[in-house]
């Protein structure tokens, strides 16, 4: 896989085309062991490719690129596939076959490939950022669980699950700033120890207080187990996802997360000395940033009234609108009576909230900037707006990076931590 090796040398993420080409090369080298086939098409007509390795009865499904901005998954599937091919303990020795969906959302992934060559910086990442709104993400099902009207990418993924009935599904995700962690739909004993050992080798902190999982059981730092179905009907409720869809076949899903930039406070389990004040400040930050972006969107819309909003503006508007609502989960000034009490607020948990409250407005502003930059022959007012957004994104990005002392993790280390987490899930489940 020469092209991919050159990409690693330049410390960058592989593109959709590079991942497909490398998978095709692997299938050509090992034709008796590997098969590459198309399992569907995206909304824009992109092929959805599934690379299968081995012929065992116990199927493992690995899904890369379910969130368009989380680009490490392509590197991880290539690393995993190369390893599985040559390690019999992962194939015939375990009566297993591994199946890699190379990219669940190639349309969105291509919108994140515009980062220029050269050093990968946080500002460069955010100036080319795209993450679709919830309704356009392939892992979410409708609240009623029906596939009618689902995205073609979602239908393709469900059909693969129905065909393979995997014992384990590994969904490859990534965060921009924080630590490494895994969310499970059912517990896999001793996983925390394996993940911690690998993370320490690469100096990647474990996410010991993820704001996504405040109220979830945690068998150990960096591992969270989803609670039983809640009956919620929100679109982003895990009960209505391709993760829990697998339960009908008795399988387990692991959502593996690895950061692009490490934040060491993500692993600090000591009590925060002033948690309530910090949470109030974080709530103010999120509300202020969200409302500011909402006002900017309101100013932009009349200037581009003849243009389709497109995925960038739709996603920016959704994030800006939902931010203030999310603050009610942990801001002491907004928490609803009768809700579950907050856990002991460690430095890690407060840090996760603070990262979250800066991340969301920055994402929304970044996508609004991309939308404005894409307007051909902008008016004077729109050009002035672009300048304001450039300044805002640059300022917010610098503050975000500085506040959390974010340090870059090489792509090869991100992918290796991801791959080891997947293998640990498989071996311990076995």
Secondary structure as GFF3:
##gff-version 3
##sequence-region A 1 430
A	DSSP	alpha_helix	2	9	.	.	.	ID=ss1
A	DSSP	alpha_helix	16	29	.	.	.	ID=ss2
A	DSSP	beta_strand	34	41	.	.	.	ID=ss3
A	DSSP	beta_strand	47	53	.	.	.	ID=ss4
A	DSSP	beta_strand	58	63	.	.	.	ID=ss5
A	DSSP	alpha_helix	72	86	.	.	.	ID=ss6
A	DSSP	three_ten_helix	88	90	.	.	.	ID=ss7
A	DSSP	three_ten_helix	92	94	.	.	.	ID=ss8
A	DSSP	beta_strand	96	101	.	.	.	ID=ss9
A	DSSP	alpha_helix	106	110	.	.	.	ID=ss10
A	DSSP	alpha_helix	122	127	.	.	.	ID=ss11
A	DSSP	three_ten_helix	134	136	.	.	.	ID=ss12
A	DSSP	alpha_helix	152	164	.	.	.	ID=ss13
A	DSSP	beta_strand	168	178	.	.	.	ID=ss14
A	DSSP	beta_strand	181	184	.	.	.	ID=ss15
A	DSSP	alpha_helix	191	201	.	.	.	ID=ss16
A	DSSP	three_ten_helix	211	213	.	.	.	ID=ss17
A	DSSP	beta_strand	217	220	.	.	.	ID=ss18
A	DSSP	beta_strand	223	225	.	.	.	ID=ss19
A	DSSP	three_ten_helix	238	240	.	.	.	ID=ss20
A	DSSP	alpha_helix	242	245	.	.	.	ID=ss21
A	DSSP	three_ten_helix	246	249	.	.	.	ID=ss22
A	DSSP	beta_strand	252	262	.	.	.	ID=ss23
A	DSSP	three_ten_helix	264	267	.	.	.	ID=ss24
A	DSSP	alpha_helix	275	303	.	.	.	ID=ss25
A	DSSP	alpha_helix	310	326	.	.	.	ID=ss26
A	DSSP	three_ten_helix	327	329	.	.	.	ID=ss27
A	DSSP	alpha_helix	347	373	.	.	.	ID=ss28
A	DSSP	alpha_helix	380	403	.	.	.	ID=ss29
A	DSSP	beta_strand	407	408	.	.	.	ID=ss30
A	DSSP	alpha_helix	411	429	.	.	.	ID=ss31
###
